[in-house]
Amino acid sequence: MKNTLLLAAFAFLGLTAFSQNDNVINDKNAQKRDVKGFHAIRISGGIDLYFSQGDEAVAVIDPGGSFAEGSGLRAAIRARTDQPIRYVILTHVHPDHVFGAAAFRDDHPDFVGHAKLPGALAQRGDYYVRRLRSTLGDEANGTEIVVPTVLVADKLDLDLGSRRLTLRAHGPAHTDNDLTVFDQNTRTFWLADLLFVDRIPVIDGSLVGWLEQLDQLTAIPADRAVPGHGPVSVPWPAAAEPERRYLAAVARDTREAIKTGIGIANAYQHVANSERGNWLLFDEYHPRNVTASYKELEWE
């Protein structure tokens, strides 16, 4: 229950259940699935966490939303391999993705993030920690801000031993500090929160920028994508089309609302309502998206 409250408090969404085709292994630490060369770990509360393993080392891709979740992921990794955890990749500032990082400090990995992530953490991190402690109480113990030690301004390759991950830094979209991860061996593409499936996208960077980034991202060939919120993996680029449609509708209708003199407070009532039945939590988060988009587009 507290995990659900935490995600609601941060206005970010949990991930969905297992695919029926996943191979689930149960032990006291976690439920583990192998999906074409990477591993998805169900820790608690419907949250899926990921790591990629090469011949020499492991990379964690988003360590979860608290020290406890990160510790659960670390235990699941150690139940599988004693290879060093060489990298912990932080795909963007939102706390459900990065607050598990402190659980990996004793492994002395490189904490890898977007070049703008330190600034975003400095601006928001203390507030996020206070909200976490207010929501979870003692269950938040150990959670702290971990600043990346390796910054990505454009592109960076990470070598795990016979497995190469290519990280790309993106312009403002979901946030202004989004990273994606591409596994060259299996052609698996981690989009993080640049891709929402089933659950409504959250605009915390730039609506226009997100649409531009989607044009670039969908031109990258991959066999599967891993969304920040949604199933464990989805076909690429087809899985991006519902998100693109929603964002395009928000842009079109918000511009029309501005043109016709509809104020920002009421604009959400006139924007992209055709999308209501297509997304979980539409009524909870769509008004916020329209407000953010209105502020961006009124100065075009």
C-alpha positions, 0 to 999 in steps of 0.5 A: 500500500505504501508503495502505491502511495509513494508513486501517487505522491510523486505523480509517477506510475508503477509498472505492470504485471508479468507477461503470460509468456515470461518464465517466472522463478520464485525465491525469497528475494524476488521473482526473476525473468530472463527476457532475451538477454536481460533480466527483469526483477519483480521486487514489490508493489508491481515494480519491475527492475532491470539488469543486464549481464555480460561475461565480466560484469553487470549493469543495473538500469534504474535501481528502484524507488527506495533503498529497500527496493534497491537492496531487493534488486541487489539481493536478486542479482547476487542470487544469480551471479557474483560478477561485479556490478560495474555500472548503475545507470540512472535514466532520469531524475524521477525518484521511482527510478533512482532512489534505490541507488544507495543500495549499491554504494558498497559495490563501488560502481560507476553511477551513470547519468545524463549531464543535466541530472546533477542539476535536476537532483540538486533542484528537486532531490531534497524535496523528493526525499522529504516526500518519500520519508513522509509517505513511507516512514521507517521504510524509507531508511537508507534512501538518499540522493546519489549523484552520478559519477559518470555523465553522458552529454551525447553518447557513451558505450559501456562494456560488460564483457561480450556485451556492449550497452550504448547510452544516449543523452536526449534533449528535453522530452519527458524530462530534460535529463533522459537517457536511453540504453541500447543493448547491441547484442540483443537489439533491446532498447531501454526507453525508460520514461520516454516510452509509456505503454497503457499508462498515460505519459507524464510531461515534465520536460517539453511536449515539443521536444518529446515529439521530436525525440520520438521521431529520432527514437523510432528511426533506431531499429530494435527487436524490442523496447523496454518502457519505463511504465508498461509491460516488460518488453514491447515491439519497437517501434510500433509500441511508440505510436499510441504515445505519439498519438496522445502527445500530438493530440495534446499539442494540436488541441492546446494550440487551438485552445490558446488561439481561441482564448481558452484560459489555462485553468480550463484548457484540459477540458478541451484538449485530447479528450478523445484519448480518455479511454486509451490510457490508465489514470487519464483523469489524474494526470492529463490536466497536469500535462495540458497545463505544462503544455499550455505554458510551453506553447503559449510562447510559440 
